[in-house]
Amino acid sequence: MKERGVKEVRGFDGHWVDLDLLQIPADSFRESDLQHSVVTDRRFDLAISLEVAEHLDVSCADTFVESLTGLADFVLFSAARCDPRAGRCESPQ
């Protein structure tokens, strides 16, 4: 990403992430429980959340949105459409 002008990237995700598979430097990753507030020492130009929110409990929705908007003024967000009756989520087409 640096070759494209990105100066800094931070990643936040759960304990299940295999650090050997990261596409960012390991020291740029922080293990986080995304159902609780994510707080860092600075703000970023952009926060990205792709296909994450549907895996969190609905009771954490406000906290998750507050975390994203607390990290950056601009947020790129997508989530799969979930059908609780079917018990599954589908990615947008």
Buried (B, 14 or more C-beta within 10 A) or exposed (E): EEEEEEEEBBBBBEEEBEEEEEEEEEEEBEEBEBBEEBEEEEEBEEBBBEEBBBEBEEEBEEBBBEBBEEBBEEEEBEBBEBEEEEEEBEEEE
